[in-house]
């Protein structure tokens, strides 16, 4: 039998390099201890994956699948640590190890890639001060320059993002759905840089990405469209997330072309890249790469689960600059949605709250599994 893994590795390596040549990084949207101990993460890195994102859902899967964490959980419980303390220790240990594995990528890219993301508790999404405190605690615990702390782009998250960036902590802004909220967090990044420059503090090593979630948008909007009596409403199904992402990219370009950005760039800072998250297709009737192929362009990152990475290089059509194609159609799609009385601002607000809740439930699932294992 032929070695299909080797064949796929060759194809994947070539495809990821092609994405990189077009200005887009591929990050793996998953992390577990087993992935590191069994060499899977190292193979991804060798193939061209240049970053990792973790969140409460990926951590819940890791803790509740198999026995990889059992000994550490039981040992920590015997030492008198609470379930929350044990969770934090498992999370920071895994992320620290992953940061070390990605450190060569970080060094070779001069700090452009090689990051691993760790998320503060989603229960702090509406708590600015609590988010700042937990982010600082995680930053100190992991103690690696190629760490991103993930903060949701909620109303309370925006000031936390600015303060943490001002303190020199790399921030991955997560759970973004609307262009308006993206522009708010982009402004927070610039505010933090300007404040550091005014305070004569270094800015060259600070990084941030703004993470737009994609497939979740179409899951919700498709349901709303299907409830409409308008005969043409369903023509918009599966088109909203990509259209919204394309408009966000144009917003990023305007921000990076403005005088305000030019003023801080002269100090050696990096632009805040857009990151496409939730790129796996949820509707089986849709193409499996519908959130990858149309969104390729400079200053972007695509985070993909393992199956999406495999699909990209098995049959992906990797074309430069697709992110800027079909802009007129993208604007028309969003205008037609509004004319159907589906307000995207309301959609984004609902998705933000649901996203926070889903991550909170995943965190609780991990804590419950730790309690059961440790008999706490």
URMO-V600166 format. One record per backbone hydrogen bond with DSSP energy under -1.0 kcal/mol. CO is the residue of the C=O (numbers start at 1). NH is the residue of the N-H. Records with the same first field share a line. If there is no record, write none. Layout:
BEGIN
CO = NH + NH
END
This chain:
BEGIN
2 = 4
3 = 7
4 = 8
5 = 9
6 = 10
7 = 11
8 = 12
9 = 13
10 = 14
11 = 15
12 = 16
13 = 17
14 = 18
15 = 19
16 = 20
17 = 21
18 = 22
19 = 24
20 = 23
23 = 300
25 = 302
26 = 50
27 = 304
28 = 30 + 53
32 = 36
33 = 37
34 = 38
35 = 41
39 = 43
40 = 44
41 = 45
42 = 46
43 = 47
44 = 49
50 = 114
51 = 28
52 = 117
55 = 59
56 = 60
57 = 61
58 = 62
59 = 63
60 = 64
67 = 70
69 = 73
70 = 74
71 = 75
72 = 76
73 = 77
74 = 78
75 = 79
76 = 81
77 = 80
82 = 86
83 = 87
84 = 88
85 = 89
86 = 90
87 = 91
88 = 92
89 = 93
90 = 94
91 = 95
92 = 96
93 = 97
94 = 98
95 = 99
96 = 100
97 = 101
98 = 102
102 = 106
103 = 107
104 = 108
105 = 109
106 = 111
107 = 110
115 = 52
116 = 148
118 = 150
121 = 124
122 = 125
124 = 127
127 = 131
128 = 132
129 = 133
130 = 134
131 = 135
132 = 136
133 = 137
134 = 138
135 = 139
136 = 140
137 = 141
138 = 142
139 = 143
146 = 116
148 = 118
149 = 172
150 = 120
151 = 174
152 = 154
154 = 158
157 = 161
158 = 162
159 = 163
160 = 164
161 = 165
162 = 166
163 = 167
164 = 169
165 = 168
170 = 149
171 = 209
172 = 151
173 = 211
174 = 153
176 = 213
178 = 182
179 = 183
180 = 184
181 = 185
182 = 186
183 = 187
184 = 188
185 = 189
186 = 190
187 = 191
188 = 192
189 = 193
190 = 194
191 = 195
192 = 196
193 = 197
194 = 198
195 = 199
196 = 201
197 = 200
203 = 206
207 = 171
208 = 273
209 = 173
210 = 275
211 = 176
212 = 277
214 = 217 + 218
215 = 219
216 = 220
217 = 221
218 = 222
220 = 224
221 = 225
222 = 226
225 = 228
230 = 233
232 = 235
233 = 236
234 = 237
236 = 239
239 = 243
240 = 244
241 = 245
242 = 246
243 = 247
244 = 248
245 = 249
246 = 250
247 = 251
248 = 252
249 = 253
250 = 254
251 = 255
252 = 256
253 = 257
258 = 262
259 = 263
260 = 264
261 = 265
262 = 266
264 = 267
265 = 268
273 = 210
274 = 301
275 = 212
276 = 303
277 = 214
278 = 215
283 = 286
287 = 290
289 = 292 + 293
292 = 295
296 = 323
299 = 274
300 = 25
301 = 276
302 = 27
304 = 29
305 = 309
306 = 310
307 = 311
308 = 312
309 = 313
310 = 314
311 = 315
312 = 316
321 = 324
322 = 325
326 = 330
327 = 331
328 = 332
329 = 333
330 = 334
331 = 335
332 = 336
333 = 337
334 = 338
335 = 339
336 = 340
337 = 342
338 = 341
343 = 347
344 = 348
345 = 349
346 = 350
347 = 351
348 = 352
349 = 353
350 = 354
351 = 355
352 = 356
353 = 357
354 = 358
355 = 359
356 = 360
357 = 361
358 = 362
359 = 363
360 = 364
361 = 365
362 = 366
363 = 367
364 = 368
365 = 369
366 = 370
367 = 371
368 = 372
369 = 373
370 = 374
371 = 375 + 376
END
